């Protein structure tokens, strides 16, 4: 049995699409409960709140806050958020390609050893 044959991919690659054009409402217009979890971002006096309830299913938001491009990520498995510059999205995409290439090389090596 090959090690990689034991892994099951539940959804296809890139199945969860980031939110590229988020829409916002003022705090007075929001009807969420007061104890709702959000990821808050403030840049030069411009603020955004990204609801964790939405990010549980979408996981990433590409946005601009105060004119600065950002990437907001949320991992529902470990309940961890990160906010970084847009370069992080480019690095993320490059990393996915590297992981796929590494997986192919490992799989080829395991088949040779079998």
N, C-alpha and C positions, 0 to 999 in steps of 0.2 A: 504494500500500500504506500503510495507516494504521499508525502507530507501535504503537498498542495491539494491533493485530491480530497483531503479531509475538511477543507474550507468550503462553505456554501455562501455564495453571493446572493443576498436576499433581494437586492434591487440592482438594476444595471448601472454602470458607471455614469456619472453626471445626471442621475435620475432626479436628485433634489436640486432644483434650479434656484440660484440666489434671487433675491428681490433686487431688481436693477433700478426701479423708479418708485421708491416708497412715497406714500401720501401721508400727510400729517394733519392733525386738527389741534386746536388750542386746548389747553388743559381744562378750560371751562366747558368745552364741547364733548369731552371724553366721558363715557358712562361706565368705565371700568370700576371695579371695587377699589377703595382707597389702598388696600394692601396688595395690589397687583405688582408683580415683579417686572421691572424694566431694566434695560441696559441704558444708562444715561451717558450722553456724550455732550461736552461743551467745548467749543472752539471760539476764542475771541468774542465771548458774550453771546454766541449763537448756540442754542441747545436743542437736542433731540432726545426722545425717549423711545426705545424700541422694545415693544412688549415681548416678554419671554414666551407668553402663550402663543404668539404667532411664530416666533423663532423656533419653537419646539418642532415645527413641521418644515420650516424653510431653511433654517440654520445660518444663512448668510445674507447680509444686506450690503450693497454697494451704494454709497451715497456721497453727498457733499455737505459739509457742515461749515458754515462761515467761509465758503469758497474752497475749503480743503477737501480733496477726495479721501474717503475712508472706506475701510472694509470692517464690518461688524460681524463677528462669528460667534455662534452659540453651539455648544455641544450638549444635547439633551441627555446623553448617557452619563457624563461626569459633571453636569451642571456648571460648566465653565464658559466664561465669555472672554473675548479678546477684541480690542479695537486697534486697528493699525492703519497706516497709510495705504494707498491703493497699490503700492509696490507689493504688498503682501498677497494680493489677489494674483498678481503675475507669478510670484514665487509659489503660491499654492498650485496654480495650473502646471507650472514646470515640475513641481514635486510629484504630482499625480502621474505625469508622463514618466518620470524617473522610476516611480514605484512599479508601474506597468512593465517597463523595460527590465527591471530587476526581477520581477516575478517570472517573466519569460525566461531569463537566464537561469534562474534557480530551477524552474521546471525542466528545462533542457538538461541541466546538470543532473538532476535526480533521475531522469529517464536513462541517461547514460550509465549511472551507477546501478540501476536496477538489473 
